[in-house]
Amino acid sequence: MLVAAAGMRMLFRTVRVEFQLAQSDADPYKPITGPTYTFCVWHDSLVMPLFVGKQPNTMAIVGQHEDGNYIAHLLRAVGLHCVRGSSSKGGAQALRQILEQGASGHFVLTPDGPRGPRREMKAGCAYLAAKSGKPVVPTAFACNRFWSVGTGWTDMVIPGLFSKVYVLTGTPIAIPANANREELAEFTRLIENEMQRVNDQAERLVAGLPGNPPDEALVTADQQADPLASE
């Protein structure tokens, strides 16, 4: 896994990255200067957030399934701490652990894992955000050239050499700590809709089409080829 991580780092040194963030402090790649957040990313985009930059203040939650073993090893190889658990196995224990250990940092999870369906939000994201007090940040990654690797119920997207990756976020969604089951279901639908909107916007950018920028968007210049230069 260390060899795979090293190979991915080399690949990403050829990649240009453009960030479009709805809120400037909701950025897992920068030191924390304000609130902390729960970032959600679709499972098929998982490789890109791991390698566009370091996330020293982020903890991931990964399912206790066979594919999760590979993901956990990869996360550790890139220096990202993770807790194992899912809604179907080990979820309560993982939730307690992530709330205890991740109180001072960001969380990240793939809300359509571990078995899909693809890009269908599960309730765990809203529940984690409610219990932790960390608003949900819908996050999208898209690139103009990529390889698609099948993993059963979805495909994993890996950027091609010298491609361009767009990183977009939506406005953070705060969820009350005392939200009941019905309210959590409503928030889950809201997060899924926002995930779809931000992903659609990212795909429009990839296609060279005009898009509506996120509210209060912060657009950085292209970052050429070396997001991991500080290593």
C-alpha positions in Angstrom: 0.0 0.0 0.0 2.9 2.3 0.6 4.1 1.7 -2.9 0.6 2.5 -4.3 0.5 5.7 -2.2 3.9 6.8 -3.5 2.8 6.1 -7.1 -0.3 8.2 -6.6 1.7 11.0 -5.1 3.9 11.1 -8.2 0.8 11.1 -10.5 -0.8 14.0 -8.6 2.4 16.1 -9.0 1.4 16.3 -12.7 -2.2 17.4 -11.9 -3.5 21.0 -11.7 -6.0 21.7 -9.0 -8.6 24.5 -8.8 -10.6 25.1 -5.6 -14.0 26.8 -5.5 -15.1 26.9 -1.9 -18.4 28.3 -0.7 -16.9 29.3 2.6 -13.2 30.0 3.0 -12.7 28.5 6.4 -14.3 25.2 5.4 -11.1 23.9 3.9 -9.6 20.6 5.2 -6.3 21.4 3.4 -5.5 24.5 5.5 -4.9 25.0 9.2 -8.0 25.3 11.3 -8.8 28.9 12.1 -12.5 28.7 13.0 -15.2 26.0 13.2 -14.6 22.4 12.3 -16.8 20.5 9.7 -18.0 17.2 8.5 -16.9 16.8 4.8 -18.9 14.3 2.7 -17.5 12.9 -0.6 -19.1 10.4 -2.9 -17.3 7.0 -2.8 -16.3 7.1 -6.5 -14.3 10.3 -5.9 -12.4 9.0 -2.9 -8.9 9.0 -4.4 -8.9 12.7 -5.3 -9.3 14.2 -1.9 -6.6 12.0 -0.5 -3.9 13.3 -2.9 -4.7 16.9 -3.8 -3.1 18.0 -0.5 -2.4 17.0 3.1 -5.2 16.9 5.7 -3.5 16.9 9.0 -6.6 17.9 11.0 -9.0 15.4 9.5 -10.3 12.1 10.7 -12.1 9.6 8.4 -14.7 7.0 9.3 -14.4 3.8 7.2 -16.7 0.7 7.1 -15.7 -2.6 8.6 -15.9 -4.5 5.3 -13.3 -6.0 3.0 -13.0 -3.0 0.7 -12.7 -0.8 3.9 -9.5 -2.7 4.8 -7.8 -1.4 1.6 -9.2 2.1 2.1 -8.0 2.2 5.8 -4.5 1.1 4.8 -4.4 3.8 2.0 -5.6 6.4 4.5 -2.9 5.5 6.9 -0.3 5.5 4.1 -1.1 9.2 3.4 -1.2 10.1 7.1 -5.0 10.4 7.5 -6.2 8.9 10.8 -9.3 6.7 10.5 -11.9 5.0 12.7 -13.5 1.7 11.5 -17.3 1.3 11.6 -20.5 1.6 9.6 -24.2 1.7 10.0 -24.4 -2.0 9.7 -21.4 -3.1 11.8 -19.5 -1.3 14.5 -21.3 1.9 14.0 -22.0 2.8 17.6 -18.5 2.1 18.8 -17.0 4.0 15.8 -19.2 7.0 16.5 -18.1 7.1 20.2 -14.5 6.9 19.1 -14.6 9.5 16.4 -16.5 11.9 18.7 -13.9 11.5 21.4 -10.8 11.5 19.2 -11.9 14.0 16.5 -13.4 16.7 18.7 -10.8 19.3 17.7 -10.6 18.5 13.9 -12.6 17.9 10.8 -14.4 14.7 9.9 -14.7 13.1 6.4 -16.8 10.2 5.2 -18.3 8.7 2.0 -22.1 8.7 2.7 -22.9 6.2 0.0 -20.6 3.5 1.3 -19.9 0.7 1.9 -22.3 -1.1 -0.4 -24.1 1.6 -2.3 -26.3 2.4 -4.1 -24.0 4.8 -5.9 -24.4 8.4 -4.7 -27.4 7.6 -2.5 -27.1 9.4 0.9 -27.4 7.3 4.1 -28.5 8.9 7.4 -25.1 8.4 9.1 -23.7 11.7 7.8 -26.5 13.8 9.2 -26.4 11.9 12.5 -22.7 12.4 12.9 -22.9 16.1 12.2 -25.8 16.5 14.7 -23.9 14.6 17.5 -20.6 16.3 16.8 -21.8 19.9 16.2 -19.8 19.9 13.0 -21.9 21.2 10.0 -21.9 19.1 6.8 -20.0 20.5 3.9 -21.1 18.9 0.5 -17.9 18.4 -1.4 -17.3 17.5 -5.0 -14.2 16.4 -7.0 -14.2 16.2 -10.8 -11.4 16.0 -13.4 -11.2 16.4 -17.2 -9.2 13.2 -17.9 -9.3 10.1 -15.8 -9.2 6.3 -15.5 -12.3 4.6 -14.1 -11.7 1.4 -12.0 -14.7 -0.8 -11.2 -15.2 -1.8 -7.6 -18.4 -3.7 -7.9 -21.3 -1.2 -7.1 -19.4 1.9 -8.3 -16.3 3.0 -10.2 -13.3 4.7 -8.7 -12.1 7.8 -10.5 -8.3 8.3 -10.8 -7.1 11.4 -12.6 -5.0 11.0 -15.7 -1.5 12.4 -16.1 -1.5 16.2 -16.5 -5.2 16.4 -16.0 -7.1 19.2 -14.1 -9.0 18.5 -10.9 -11.8 20.8 -9.7 -12.6 20.8 -5.9 -15.9 22.4 -5.0 -17.9 22.8 -1.8 -21.4 23.9 -0.9 -22.5 26.1 2.0 -22.1 24.2 5.3 -25.4 22.7 6.6 -25.8 22.9 10.4 -27.9 20.1 12.0 -29.4 20.6 15.5 -28.1 18.2 18.1 -31.6 17.3 19.2 -32.9 16.5 15.7 -35.3 13.6 15.7 -35.5 10.7 13.2 -37.8 12.5 10.8 -35.7 15.7 10.9 -32.6 13.7 10.3 -34.3 12.2 7.3 -35.1 15.6 5.9 -31.5 16.8 6.5 -30.3 13.7 4.7 -32.4 14.5 1.6 -31.1 18.1 1.8 -27.5 17.0 1.9 -28.0 14.6 -1.0 -29.6 17.3 -3.1 -26.7 19.7 -2.3 -24.2 17.0 -3.1 -25.9 16.5 -6.5 -25.9 20.3 -7.1 -22.2 20.7 -6.3 -21.3 17.7 -8.4 -23.3 18.9 -11.3 -21.5 22.2 -11.1 -18.1 20.5 -11.0 -19.0 18.5 -14.1 -20.0 21.6 -15.9 -16.6 23.1 -15.2 -14.9 20.0 -16.5 -17.0 20.3 -19.7 -16.1 24.0 -20.1 -19.7 25.1 -19.5 -20.6 28.2 -17.5 -21.9 27.4 -14.0 -23.4 29.2 -11.0 -20.6 29.7 -8.5 -21.2 28.6 -4.9 -22.5 31.3 -2.5 -19.6 33.5 -1.3 -17.3 31.4 -3.6 -13.6 31.7 -3.1 -11.8 30.8 -6.3 -8.1 30.1 -6.1 -5.7 30.2 -9.0 -4.7 26.9 -10.6 -2.2 25.1 -8.4 0.2 23.5 -10.8 1.6 20.1 -10.3 3.0 20.0 -6.8 0.4 20.1 -4.0 2.6 17.9 -1.8 5.8 19.9 -2.2 5.9 20.5 1.5 6.8 16.9 2.2 
